[in-house]
């Protein structure tokens, strides 16, 4: 009886784990984005009008996709043009994030909301992080 109960519990755990993998392709990236990025870029990625640029439907992101991991880690200063509007507020980097976490955030942003920018491989993320 105890062995049968354990087998049932183990089976249910496996079913739960496998189904949770399919709940959200970029689940970890969303969790990290919500914690580290949504305060400025908003939960829906639209930014804060005239202050913080959008990452949802951003032409800057489309044109400089390969730079996003570097921007997340090291920040960015100086004016940038996003969807025809200039933004000139410095973004602090988040150097304590691991390369894996930055990869998760980047790929979440690339595929959230109206974005359809594909996937950035871990090797590409590492390459971006090595640039300065």
PyMOL commands that set and color helices and strands:
alter all, ss='L'
color gray80, all
select helices_A, chain A and resi 2-21+27-36+38-41+59-63+65-74+99-111+122-130
alter helices_A, ss='H'
color red, helices_A
select strands_A, chain A and resi 75-76+80-82+85-87+91-92
alter strands_A, ss='S'
color yellow, strands_A
deselect
rebuild
show_as cartoon
